[in-house]
């Protein structure tokens, strides 16, 4: 199942600034013909690549004042290989985090999902979030958390993922956040989903129901959106002048005659 993924960013740098990008397919993905470029006029930057414990690839560079053009294009030719999960990681993904305050939703989760575990719990949480949160582009703020989304009942993919993660952690199920490319996503953008750890494996939950989980391409993995931002910067002004993201299947869709029912256990490939 080859998938072509692309990202184009044009940034206005007000001064010299430290830039960190997470836009490439994660380590372990069988990537073919990958190209990542950072250009500013005639200047070409060579970033430093840093790979974290989950296989997320961070690209860091120091940009100078002016317009920086970032281009990424790759074909992911098949299923990825994820790093083995350590005991420390599962402990980390049980704890509250900035946007997934499992301690604050503990009482609600215990009351609403009492007696559920494993696949039954995963299905119940996914269904609850899908039915109670309305997808509303443009109204969610970058500082909104799972608690905010539960109160407002609206958000975008990152908000759905945060609520799922917070509720699962409150029920003692390790859960984490994943940024992805999602072929067929409408509106097209970087996508965010949750993953839950059951019987030694990570299974993806997309409560937005907007993408086929079987075709996702992992970019970054972390506790919540704070760990998986496509761009972070320090020491200066950065304006996002233009961004274009795309992801398409270059072969037949996975089980094309059978849409993703969002009930079966699926891993990010």
MOVEN-V47768 format. One record per residue. RES is the residue in one letter. SS is DSSP state (h for helix, s for strand, l for the rest). Layout:
res={RES | RES}
ss={SS | SS}
//
This chain:
res={X | X | X | X | X | X | X | X | X | X | X | X | X | X | X | X | X | X | X | X | X | X | X | X | X | X | X | X | X | X | X | X | X | X | X | X | X | X | X | X | X | X | X | X | X | X | X | X | X | X | X | X | X | X | X | X | X | X | X | X | X | X | X | X | X | X | X | X | X | X | X | X | X | X | X | X | X | X | X | X | X | X | X | X | X | X | X | X | X | X | X | X | X | X | X | X | X | X | X | X | X | X | X | X | X | X | X | X | X | X | X | X | X | X | X | X | X | X | X | X | X | X | X | X | X | X | X | X | X | X | X | X | X | X | X | X | X | X | X | X | X | X | X | X | X | X | X | X | X | X | X | X | X | X | X | X | X | X | X | X | X | X | X | X | X | X | X | X | X | X | X | X | X | X | X | X | X | X | X | X | X | X | X | X | X | X | X | X | X | X | X | X | X | X | X | X | X | X | X | X | X | X | X | X | X | X | X | X | X | X | X | X | X | X | X | X | X | X | X | X | X | X | X | X | X | X | X | X | X | X | X | X | X | X | X | X | X | X | X | X | X | X | X | X | X | X | X | X | X | X | X | X | X | X | X | X | X | X | X | X | X | X | X | X | X | X | X | X | X}
ss={l | l | s | s | s | s | s | s | s | s | s | s | s | l | l | l | s | s | s | s | s | l | l | l | l | l | l | l | l | l | s | s | s | s | s | s | s | s | s | s | l | l | s | s | s | l | l | s | s | s | s | l | l | l | l | l | s | s | s | s | s | s | s | l | l | s | s | s | s | s | s | s | s | s | s | s | l | l | l | l | l | l | l | l | l | l | h | h | h | h | h | h | l | l | l | l | l | l | l | l | l | l | l | l | l | h | h | h | h | h | h | h | l | l | l | l | l | h | h | h | h | h | h | h | h | h | h | h | h | h | h | h | l | s | s | l | l | l | l | l | l | l | l | l | l | h | h | h | h | h | h | h | l | s | s | l | h | h | h | h | h | h | h | h | h | h | h | h | h | h | l | l | l | l | s | s | s | s | s | s | s | l | l | l | l | l | l | l | l | l | s | s | s | s | s | s | s | s | l | l | s | s | s | s | s | l | l | l | l | l | l | l | h | h | h | l | s | s | s | s | s | s | l | l | h | h | h | l | l | l | s | s | s | s | l | l | l | s | s | s | s | s | s | s | s | s | s | s | s | l | l | l | l | l | l | l | l | l | l | l | l | l | l | l | l | l | l | l | l}
//
